Amino acid sequence: MANTTKQALEASLKKMMLQKPLDKITIHDITADCGISRMAFYYHFKDIYDLIEWSCIEDATQVLQGKKTYDTWQEGLSQIFEAVLENKPFVLNACRCISRDQMERFLYRLTYGLIRGVVDEQSRGISVTEADKTFIAEFYKYSFVGILLDWIRQGMTADYHDIVRRISLTMQGNVANSLHNFAAAH
């Protein structure tokens, strides 16, 4: 039942964000729209920004299900771009109203899991420390997020398939190469 309530609140928020800016939407607006009490809202979320973060994480988790291997990470990255594009009004509205820091933190969490899955898979049989694996995943995480944020800021008009292809070409073999370099340095 809890997830159903959260999903109803999310649907209401997304619907309202198509009609007006986030900073003009109140908790009362959201709860009235979906027929839920304010107390029910506060049982699940501390504020609207908490609901936005939950919504983004839920959407991203569904998008990335099973896409954290070397063979599937490009598909996972494409699906991140697709999800952002499908929710363009929501994302652009959220970007205008939440801090850049909040947006970056969310995207960092999202992309780190994707990349860390690839690093863990590629590191099997290689003697490399957890700290080194974390460093490699974070290095690529910052690149992905920077490119994704630039694409969002530029209105999401560039072909994201081309962006993913270029990222793929840039990374081809580099994670494994980095892991071998770190192993050799120890």
BALUMLO-279201 format. One record per residue (C-alpha): residue number from 1; x, y, z; residue in one letter. Coordinates in nm, 2 decimals, m for minus. Each point is the difference from the previous one (the first is absolute). Layout:
% residues N
+-----+--------+--------+--------+------+
: pos :     px :     py :     pz : code :
+-----+--------+--------+--------+------+
: NUM :      X :      Y :      Z :    a :
...
+-----+--------+--------+--------+------+
//
This chain:
% residues 186
+-----+--------+--------+--------+------+
: pos :     px :     py :     pz : code :
+-----+--------+--------+--------+------+
:   1 :   0.00 :   0.00 :   0.00 :    m :
:   2 :   0.29 :   0.24 :   0.08 :    a :
:   3 :   0.14 :  m0.02 :  m0.35 :    n :
:   4 :  m0.35 :   0.06 :  m0.15 :    t :
:   5 :  m0.03 :   0.32 :   0.21 :    t :
:   6 :   0.34 :   0.11 :  m0.10 :    k :
:   7 :  m0.07 :  m0.07 :  m0.37 :    q :
:   8 :  m0.33 :   0.19 :   0.02 :    a :
:   9 :   0.19 :   0.30 :   0.15 :    l :
:  10 :   0.26 :  m0.03 :  m0.27 :    e :
:  11 :  m0.26 :  m0.01 :  m0.28 :    a :
:  12 :  m0.18 :   0.30 :   0.14 :    s :
:  13 :   0.33 :   0.20 :   0.03 :    l :
:  14 :   0.10 :  m0.09 :  m0.36 :    k :
:  15 :  m0.34 :   0.10 :  m0.13 :    k :
:  16 :   0.01 :   0.33 :   0.19 :    m :
:  17 :   0.35 :   0.08 :  m0.12 :    m :
:  18 :  m0.13 :  m0.01 :  m0.36 :    l :
:  19 :  m0.23 :   0.29 :   0.10 :    q :
:  20 :   0.20 :   0.22 :   0.23 :    k :
:  21 :   0.35 :   0.05 :   0.14 :    p :
:  22 :   0.11 :  m0.22 :   0.29 :    l :
:  23 :   0.04 :   0.30 :   0.23 :    d :
:  24 :  m0.37 :   0.08 :  m0.05 :    k :
:  25 :  m0.12 :  m0.36 :   0.10 :    i :
:  26 :  m0.09 :  m0.06 :   0.36 :    t :
:  27 :  m0.04 :  m0.32 :   0.19 :    i :
:  28 :  m0.37 :   0.08 :   0.03 :    h :
:  29 :  m0.02 :   0.02 :  m0.38 :    d :
:  30 :   0.15 :  m0.35 :  m0.03 :    i :
:  31 :  m0.20 :  m0.16 :   0.27 :    t :
:  32 :  m0.33 :   0.15 :  m0.11 :    a :
:  33 :   0.07 :  m0.12 :  m0.36 :    d :
:  34 :   0.05 :  m0.36 :   0.10 :    c :
:  35 :  m0.25 :  m0.01 :   0.29 :    g :
:  36 :   0.26 :  m0.06 :   0.27 :    i :
:  37 :   0.03 :   0.18 :   0.33 :    s :
:  38 :   0.29 :   0.23 :   0.08 :    r :
:  39 :   0.09 :  m0.23 :   0.29 :    m :
:  40 :   0.03 :  m0.29 :  m0.25 :    a :
:  41 :   0.24 :   0.22 :  m0.21 :    f :
:  42 :   0.22 :   0.07 :   0.31 :    y :
:  43 :  m0.01 :  m0.37 :   0.10 :    y :
:  44 :   0.20 :  m0.07 :  m0.32 :    h :
:  45 :   0.18 :   0.32 :  m0.08 :    f :
:  46 :   0.15 :   0.30 :   0.19 :    k :
:  47 :  m0.08 :   0.24 :  m0.28 :    d :
:  48 :  m0.05 :   0.04 :  m0.38 :    i :
:  49 :   0.37 :  m0.03 :  m0.07 :    y :
:  50 :   0.01 :  m0.33 :   0.18 :    d :
:  51 :  m0.28 :  m0.12 :  m0.22 :    l :
:  52 :   0.19 :   0.12 :  m0.31 :    i :
:  53 :   0.31 :  m0.19 :   0.11 :    e :
:  54 :  m0.20 :  m0.32 :   0.07 :    w :
:  55 :  m0.17 :   0.03 :  m0.33 :    s :
:  56 :   0.33 :   0.04 :  m0.19 :    c :
:  57 :   0.16 :  m0.29 :   0.19 :    i :
:  58 :  m0.31 :  m0.23 :  m0.06 :    e :
:  59 :   0.00 :   0.08 :  m0.37 :    d :
:  60 :   0.37 :  m0.05 :  m0.03 :    a :
:  61 :   0.00 :  m0.33 :   0.19 :    t :
:  62 :  m0.26 :  m0.14 :  m0.24 :    q :
:  63 :   0.19 :   0.13 :  m0.30 :    v :
:  64 :   0.33 :  m0.15 :   0.10 :    l :
:  65 :  m0.13 :  m0.34 :   0.11 :    q :
:  66 :   0.26 :  m0.26 :  m0.11 :    g :
:  67 :   0.20 :   0.25 :  m0.20 :    k :
:  68 :   0.32 :   0.01 :   0.21 :    k :
:  69 :   0.23 :  m0.22 :  m0.20 :    t :
:  70 :   0.27 :   0.07 :  m0.26 :    y :
:  71 :  m0.23 :  m0.13 :  m0.28 :    d :
:  72 :  m0.31 :   0.20 :   0.12 :    t :
:  73 :   0.13 :   0.32 :   0.15 :    w :
:  74 :  m0.04 :   0.19 :  m0.33 :    q :
:  75 :  m0.36 :  m0.11 :  m0.01 :    e :
:  76 :  m0.04 :   0.12 :   0.36 :    g :
:  77 :   0.15 :   0.34 :  m0.09 :    l :
:  78 :  m0.23 :   0.03 :  m0.30 :    s :
:  79 :  m0.30 :  m0.08 :   0.22 :    q :
:  80 :   0.11 :   0.27 :   0.25 :    i :
:  81 :   0.00 :   0.25 :  m0.29 :    f :
:  82 :  m0.34 :  m0.13 :  m0.12 :    e :
:  83 :  m0.15 :   0.02 :   0.35 :    a :
:  84 :   0.11 :   0.36 :   0.03 :    v :
:  85 :  m0.13 :   0.09 :  m0.34 :    l :
:  86 :  m0.34 :  m0.17 :   0.06 :    e :
:  87 :  m0.03 :   0.21 :   0.32 :    n :
:  88 :   0.14 :   0.31 :  m0.17 :    k :
:  89 :  m0.26 :   0.25 :   0.15 :    p :
:  90 :   0.05 :  m0.15 :   0.35 :    f :
:  91 :   0.38 :   0.00 :  m0.03 :    v :
:  92 :   0.02 :   0.35 :  m0.13 :    l :
:  93 :  m0.24 :   0.13 :   0.26 :    n :
:  94 :   0.19 :  m0.18 :   0.28 :    a :
:  95 :   0.33 :   0.13 :  m0.13 :    c :
:  96 :  m0.13 :   0.36 :   0.02 :    r :
:  97 :  m0.12 :  m0.05 :   0.36 :    c :
:  98 :   0.24 :  m0.23 :   0.17 :    i :
:  99 :   0.37 :   0.08 :   0.06 :    s :
: 100 :   0.26 :  m0.11 :  m0.24 :    r :
: 101 :   0.16 :  m0.18 :   0.29 :    d :
: 102 :  m0.32 :  m0.21 :   0.06 :    q :
: 103 :  m0.02 :  m0.09 :  m0.37 :    m :
: 104 :   0.36 :  m0.10 :  m0.01 :    e :
: 105 :  m0.03 :  m0.21 :   0.31 :    r :
: 106 :  m0.29 :  m0.19 :  m0.14 :    f :
: 107 :   0.17 :  m0.06 :  m0.34 :    l :
: 108 :   0.33 :  m0.10 :   0.18 :    y :
: 109 :  m0.19 :  m0.27 :   0.19 :    r :
: 110 :  m0.18 :  m0.12 :  m0.31 :    l :
: 111 :   0.31 :  m0.02 :  m0.22 :    t :
: 112 :   0.24 :  m0.13 :   0.27 :    y :
: 113 :  m0.21 :  m0.32 :   0.03 :    g :
: 114 :   0.01 :  m0.06 :  m0.37 :    l :
: 115 :   0.37 :   0.06 :  m0.03 :    i :
: 116 :   0.10 :  m0.18 :   0.32 :    r :
: 117 :  m0.18 :  m0.31 :  m0.13 :    g :
: 118 :   0.22 :   0.00 :  m0.31 :    v :
: 119 :   0.32 :   0.06 :   0.21 :    v :
: 120 :  m0.09 :  m0.28 :   0.23 :    d :
: 121 :  m0.06 :  m0.24 :  m0.29 :    e :
: 122 :   0.31 :   0.10 :  m0.18 :    q :
: 123 :   0.22 :  m0.03 :   0.31 :    s :
: 124 :  m0.07 :  m0.37 :   0.05 :    r :
: 125 :   0.33 :  m0.18 :   0.02 :    g :
: 126 :   0.20 :   0.33 :   0.02 :    i :
: 127 :   0.17 :   0.09 :   0.33 :    s :
: 128 :  m0.13 :   0.35 :   0.05 :    v :
: 129 :  m0.11 :   0.17 :   0.32 :    t :
: 130 :  m0.35 :   0.12 :   0.08 :    e :
: 131 :   0.13 :   0.36 :   0.02 :    a :
: 132 :   0.14 :  m0.03 :  m0.35 :    d :
: 133 :  m0.33 :  m0.15 :  m0.14 :    k :
: 134 :  m0.19 :   0.29 :   0.17 :    t :
: 135 :   0.24 :   0.25 :  m0.15 :    f :
: 136 :  m0.05 :  m0.14 :  m0.35 :    i :
: 137 :  m0.38 :  m0.01 :   0.03 :    a :
: 138 :   0.00 :   0.36 :   0.14 :    e :
: 139 :   0.23 :   0.12 :  m0.28 :    f :
: 140 :  m0.25 :  m0.12 :  m0.26 :    y :
: 141 :  m0.30 :   0.11 :   0.21 :    k :
: 142 :   0.11 :   0.36 :  m0.02 :    y :
: 143 :   0.05 :  m0.01 :  m0.37 :    s :
: 144 :  m0.35 :  m0.15 :  m0.06 :    f :
: 145 :  m0.17 :   0.24 :   0.23 :    v :
: 146 :   0.17 :   0.30 :  m0.16 :    g :
: 147 :  m0.10 :  m0.11 :  m0.35 :    i :
: 148 :  m0.36 :  m0.07 :   0.11 :    l :
: 149 :  m0.03 :   0.33 :   0.18 :    l :
: 150 :   0.13 :   0.19 :  m0.31 :    d :
: 151 :  m0.25 :  m0.18 :  m0.22 :    w :
: 152 :  m0.29 :   0.09 :   0.24 :    i :
: 153 :   0.11 :   0.36 :   0.02 :    r :
: 154 :   0.02 :   0.02 :  m0.38 :    q :
: 155 :  m0.37 :  m0.10 :  m0.02 :    g :
: 156 :   0.05 :  m0.37 :  m0.07 :    m :
: 157 :   0.01 :   0.07 :  m0.37 :    t :
: 158 :   0.32 :  m0.19 :  m0.10 :    a :
: 159 :  m0.05 :  m0.36 :  m0.10 :    d :
: 160 :   0.07 :  m0.20 :   0.32 :    y :
: 161 :   0.08 :  m0.31 :  m0.21 :    h :
: 162 :   0.30 :   0.19 :  m0.14 :    d :
: 163 :   0.11 :   0.11 :   0.35 :    i :
: 164 :  m0.02 :  m0.36 :   0.13 :    v :
: 165 :   0.19 :  m0.13 :  m0.31 :    r :
: 166 :   0.28 :   0.26 :   0.07 :    r :
: 167 :   0.01 :  m0.09 :   0.37 :    i :
: 168 :   0.02 :  m0.37 :  m0.10 :    s :
: 169 :   0.29 :   0.07 :  m0.24 :    l :
: 170 :   0.18 :   0.21 :   0.26 :    t :
: 171 :  m0.03 :  m0.27 :   0.26 :    m :
: 172 :   0.06 :  m0.31 :  m0.22 :    q :
: 173 :   0.25 :  m0.21 :   0.19 :    g :
: 174 :   0.09 :   0.28 :   0.24 :    n :
: 175 :  m0.16 :  m0.15 :   0.32 :    v :
: 176 :   0.19 :  m0.32 :  m0.04 :    a :
: 177 :   0.32 :   0.19 :  m0.09 :    n :
: 178 :  m0.04 :   0.22 :   0.31 :    s :
: 179 :  m0.05 :  m0.31 :   0.22 :    l :
: 180 :   0.31 :  m0.16 :  m0.14 :    h :
: 181 :   0.20 :   0.32 :   0.04 :    n :
: 182 :  m0.11 :   0.03 :   0.37 :    f :
: 183 :   0.09 :  m0.37 :   0.06 :    a :
: 184 :   0.34 :   0.04 :  m0.16 :    a :
: 185 :   0.07 :   0.31 :   0.22 :    a :
: 186 :  m0.04 :  m0.20 :   0.32 :    h :
+-----+--------+--------+--------+------+
//
